[in-house]
Amino acid sequence: GLVLCRIKAVYRKAVITFSVTKLLSLLAYPLSFSLLLVLLAILLLRWRRLATSLLVVAFAWLYTCSTALFADVLMAQLEDDYRPKVLSVLPNADAIVVLGGATRGDTHWSSMADLHSAADRITHGLALYKAGKAPLVLVAGGSNTGSRPEAEKIGDYLELMGLPASALLLERQSLDTQQNAAYSRVLLEGRGANRILLVTSAYHMGRAVPLFERAGFEVIPAPTDYQRLVGKPVVPRWLPTADDLGRTTAAIKEFVGFAYYRARGWL
């Protein structure tokens, strides 16, 4: 009863947080922001100089955000504090916590969810388990669309790749990183699991680590899904691509989330 009440209280608070952060992020996304400027320019056509200025800013901002040069600068600020470590030097823990965000969702005509670039979180979490770093893997991730919780979708892949069902724990309620930490704490404290290997994208680690520490965990970062390529890109770094726009958008989402959580006193 006490645990259930605690979960409900966390859920009510987190639903509001989720809605606010998603709205702020959406407004700050390069594509959304540029389209908003274009719309303002259309509404202000009678003031031609102002409308023209808005269109120029919209084009310049969208172009800049779509280049590898800009995306790499933003990602460097998020990733550089969390360099990768070989498995052999990582200490053992009570549990491995894998954060959701690795799938797009279930698709038509397929029994498995569709993976995207953050699927490295799944393979890295499994690699840690197979290296004997912890006896338990907790996957955290719910759903805000009415579909299956993402924890279940990721769990499908982990079991397919050889993780025993007895070593898998699913947290199905969380909608954002703050909820990931709070609900994971509720599930793991009864198992005496306090020291965790936290698996998420390197650019997300700066926000995830303090939230899990605030929830009472001893956190060992185990970052993955690094976004900057070593080799020479096919497209020159100053030309726009959809992939680079996606990386810039992911970085801006992190900065917005970090700023909001800090304003709330959670970081």
Residue, then its C-alpha position, 0 to 999 in steps of 0.5 A: g500500500l505504501v509503495l503504491c501510494r508512493i508510485k501514484a504520487v511520483y506519477r502525478k508529479a511526473v506527468i506535469t513535468f513530462s508535459v512541460t519539458k516536451l512542450l519546451s523542447l518542441l518549441a526549441y527544436p530547430l525545425s519547429f522554431s524555424l517554422l514558427l518564424v516563417l509563420l510569424a513572417i507571413l502574419l507580418l507581411r505588411w511590415r516587409r523589412l521585419a518579415t524578411s528578417l524573420l525569414v532570413v533568421a529562420f533559414a540561417w538557423l535551420y541550415t546551421c542546425s542541419t550541419a555536422l559542424f554545428a551538431d558536433v559542437l553541441m554534442a561535444q559539450l554533452e559527451d566530453d565529460y563521459r568518455p567510454k571505458v572498457l568493460s574490464v575497468l568498470p566495477n561490479a554493481d548490484a544492478i544494470v539500469v538501461l534507460g529507454g529511448a532505443t526504439r521508435g515503437d511497434t510497427h505494422w507486420s512485425s512482432m518486434a519493435d523498430l530500433h533506432s540509433a540509440a539501440d546501443r543502449i540495449t547491446h551495451g547493457l547486455a554486454l555489461y551483464k555478460a561480463g558479469k558486472a551485475p546479476l540483474v538488468l532493469v529496463a526503464g521506460g513506459s509509454n505515452t501513446g497507449s502502446r506497449p511500454e518501451a521496457e517491454k519492447i527492449g526486454d524482448y530484444l534482451e531476451l532474444m539476445g540471451l538475457p535470462a528472464s530471471a535476470l530481467l526487471l521491467e519498469r513500465q511506468s516512467l515517461d521521462t528521466q526523472q521518472n526513470a530514476a524515481y520508479s527504478r528506486v522503488l523497484l530496486e530498493g526492495r532487492g537491496a540494489n543500491r549501486i548501479l551501472l547506468v546505461t544511456s546515451a553519452y549525451h544524456m548522461g549529464r542529466a541522468v546521473p544527478l537524477f539517479e543520485r538524487a533518487g538515492f543510488e550510487v551511480i557508475p556511468a556506463p555511457t554508450d551511443y556516442q554521436r560524433l563519427v571518427g571517419k570522414p563523412v560522406v557529405p561535407r560537414w558544412l552541408p545540411t543533412a537530416d541526420d545532423l538536424g536530428r543530432t542537433t535536435a537531440a542535443i537541444k532537447e538535452f539542454v532544455g531538459f537540463a535547464y528545466y530540471r535545474a530550475r525545478g531544483w532537481l539538478 
